[in-house]
Amino acid sequence: MTFREQTAPIAFATSGSTGPPQQWLREPAQLHAEARLLIGLCADDGVDGVLSYAPPRHLYGHLMSLVVPRMLEVPCLQAGLTAPLARTVARWRRPLVAAVPAAFAVLARCLPELAGAERIVLVHSSAVLPAGARELVAALGERARLVELFGSTETGLIASRTGGAGEWTLAEDTRFAPEPPRPDGVRPLRVASPRLARRPGEPAPAATATGDLVTELDERTFRWHGRAGRLVKVNGVRVDLDRLADRLAEAVPGVAVSCRAEPDPLRGEWFSVHAATDDPRLLADLAAAVRALPAAEQPRALHPLPAPAPPTREVR
């Protein structure tokens, strides 16, 4: 069955790192519509191949690795972060690269081959942009263009921007849904779009809240301030730091555990685990609990902190 003949909805699942995994269904027409938007944003100058680091099991990867190449009738190479790429990236003159945050460091090692391209479009989706992305674009000069995509499994593409900074512009079929602002003008982002996913057995929602905080600058643009909760996105996977700290504290009773978000030059953002103990046995138990976490939830480091001393009683 070709893609255009497919009529059944396609299911995409959230990672389960911020709660129970959820399935979200998308109709083929929704995927086609989003692919056309992506082509207009990323491939309007023409491309001769797609290099994708995004897994096809996720919406971003499915679109950039499967649907967009088919619609453009160009080849796609699914790349891993450890794959040798020098010969691969040299085969195309106008490549489109669907990146995850850690991919920019890999691409930087292929700079001589990338510099031979006439034009290269680097695409990054829905995570804090690592510093290496801007450095790579600067090294490639005018031949390179960076496109950032803002969205989620539930919403699909919401907005985009180029150049790695500035305001976000809504996709042409997307609009802000009403949401009361705070006194400072910041409000939760809630959007309406014909591409919103639905849960099995349910109709598509009229609007979806994303968990992001924004300032709406006009009907089409917004400034992003961060996430409403203590979420980080590590290579595209959302991690709820409070929920993770609670799970680790349950695994090792008697230790106060906290997770702290940190910028990361490779992933854009990451986090570390801090434990209020210097007891070797408890730290060993906590380290074992950390090692048992899924790969996407592994912290950068585990830091022991001396347990706070009991309060002293003042003697009068």
N, C-alpha and C positions, 0 to 999 in steps of 0.2 A: 504494500500500500504506500503510495507516495504521500508526501505531507499534505498536498492540496486535496487529496481524497479522504483524509482523515476527518471523521465526524465526531468521534467520542472525545469528551473532555480529558485533559491531561492533568494528573495530580502532582503537585509539588508539596513537599513537607518542610515545615520549619524544623530547626535542628533539635529542639527540645532542651536547649541550654537555658532558656528563660521560663520554662514551664513544660507541661506535657506536649510532645510533638503534635502538631496539627496538620491535617491535610487541607490543601487549598486547590480547588479545581479551576482550570482555565479552559475556555472553549477555543477551538482552533482559530476562529475568527478573531478572538482577542489576541492570540499569539501573532497572527498575521499583522494585525493593526500595530502592535508594539514593535514588531520587526521593521515595519515601514517607517515608524518614527525613528528607530535606531539608525536605519540606513540614511535617513535625512540628516541626522545629527553627526554621524561618524563616517559615512561613505559617500557623501554627495560629490566628492571629487573623483570617485572611482577607486577601487582597490582591486588587486589581482590575487589576494590570498588573505586568509584569516589565521592568525596564531592565537590560540585560546588557552589560557591557564584556568579558566572557570569550569568547574565540573558540570557536565550536562544534566545531572540530577537536580540542580538548582535552577531557578527561573533564569537568572542572568546567564548562566552557562548554557542552558538549553537554547536560548535565543541567539547568543553570540557564536556558539559552536555548531548549531544545527540549522536553525531557521534562517538567520541572516545569510550564511554562506549559500544555502540553497536558493534563496530569493535572488542573490547576486550572481549565482552560477559560478562561484569561485571555490577553489579547494580550501579546506580547513585542516590544520594540524592541531591536535589536542596535545598540549605540552605539559610536562611535569616540571616542578621546580628544580629537579636534579638532572634533567635531560640536557645533553650537549646540544647547543643550538646554533653554533657558528655557521655550519653548512646550511642549516634550515632557513635562517633568516636571510641568507644571501640569495635565496632562490627567487624572491619576489622583489619587485621594484617599488610597489606601492602597498605595503602590508597594513592590515588592520590588526591591532593587538588587543585582545580582551584580557586585561590584567587583573590579578588579585594583588593586594599590597606587597607581598614578599616577592612578586615577580620583577619588580623594578630593579632590585639588586642583581638578579640573574641577567636581565637585559643589559645592565650597565657593563657586564663583563663581555658582552658581544658588541661593544660600541663600534669597533672598526667595521664590522659587517653591517650594522644598522646605518652607519654613516654613508654606506654605498647606496642606500635607497633614495629614490627621487622624492618620495613623500611617505611619511609614516604617521599613522593615527594611533595614539595610545589611549585606551579606554579604561577608566577606573570606576568602580561602582560601590556606593553606599558604605563607605568607611572613611576614617580619617586618612587623608592623603599622606603617605610617608615622604619624608624630606628627599629621599632618593629619587622620587618621581620628578620633582622640579629640577633636580640636578641633572637627570638624564635628558629632560627636554631642553635645558639650557645647553648641554653639551652637543645635542643634535642640531640646535639652531633652527633656522626657519623651515627646514624640511619636516619638522615634527610639530604635531598638534596634539594637545592633551584635552580629552573630553571626560568630564566627570558626570556620572549618573547618580541620581538620588531616587531611591525607591525601596521596595521590600517585596518579599514573597506575596504578601497580602494585597499590595497595591499595584505591583508592577512599576514601571517608570513613572515618577512623579515630576521630576524636574532635571535640568542639566545646567552645566556651566563649562566654560573653557578657560584654559590658562592656569588653573589650580588656585584661584582666589576669586573673591567677589560674591555678588548675589547670585541666587539660583532663579532660573526662569522655568515656569511650569510648562509641561508638555502641552501641545496645542489642544488636546482633547481633555485636559484636566483643569479643574477649577477649585478654589478654596471653598470648603463647606463652612457654614457658620460655627463659630466657636468664640465664646466670650473672652476678651483679653484681660490680662492682669493690669493693675494700675500702671505698670511701667510700659505697657503696650505690647509686651511679649504674650504670645498665646500658643496653646497646643496646636500642632499642625493636624488638620483634618481635611481630607480631600474627597472630591467626587470625580468619577471617571467611568466611562463605559468598559474599562478594562479591569475593574476591581474583581478579585477572585472571590469565589464562594466556597463555603464548606459543603461537604457531601450532604445531600438531602435538603439543602437550604437555598433560597434565592440569593442572588448577588445583593450585597448591601447597597443602600443609597449613597453612603459615605463611609470612610474608614479613618480612624485616628491612628497616627503613626507612633506616638510616644516621643515626638520631637518638639522642641520649643523654637518658635520663629517669630520674627517681626514681618508682617506683610507690608511691603513697600508700596505696592499698587496691586491691581487685579491680577498681574502675571508674575510678579517677582517677590522673593522673600529673602531675608537674612537668617541664617541658621545659627542658633545660640548653643545648641547641645541637646542632649536627651533629657526627658523629664525625670527618669529614674537613674539609678546607678548602673547603667548599661555601658559596656564597651563592645566594640566589634573587632574581633581578632580574625584577620583574613576572611572577612565576610560573615563570620558567625557571631551572633549576639550572645553575650555572656552577662548575666545578671549578677553583679558582684555581691549584693546582699544575700541573694539566694545561695550562691556558692559558699559564702562564709558560713551560713547557717548549716549547710550540708557537712562542711568540714568540722564544724564545732560538734555536730551530732556524732560524727565518726570518732572524735577524740574528746570525750567528756572532760570537763575541768579546765579546758584551755580556751581563753578568749581569742577568737580568730577574727581578723579583718582583712579585706581585700582592697587594695588601693590602685586606682587607675594611674597609668604612667604613659607619657609619650614614648614611642619606639621608632627609631630610624628605619627599621625594616618593615614593620607591620603597621605603622602609623600610630597605633595605640596598643597597649598591652596592660598587664597588671601584675602585682606581686602580692603574696600572702604574708601576713604578719601575725605572729603568735606571741601572746603575752606570757611567755615562759622561757626559761633557759634549762629546763629539766631535760636531760638527754633522752630519757625513755619516752617522754611525751612528744618530743620533737621527732624522734624516730617513727612513732606511730602516726604523727601528722604527715611526715614525709611519705609514708606508705599510702596514706589516704590521698595525697596529692598525685602520686604516681598512678593511682587507680582511676583518676579522672579521665574522661574522653580527651583525645588529642587536642580538640578545639578549646578545651577549658584548662589546659595546662598553663600555670603561671610562669612568669619570667624567673621568679626566685621565691624562696621561702626564707623569711627573715625572723629569727628569734628576737624577742624583746624581753628584757628582765621583767618579771612579774612586779606589779606595783607593791611597794612596801605597805604594810598595814598602818593606818593612821596612828600617830603617837598622841598620848594624852598629856595635855599641858599640866604641869605641876605648879601649883600656886603656893 
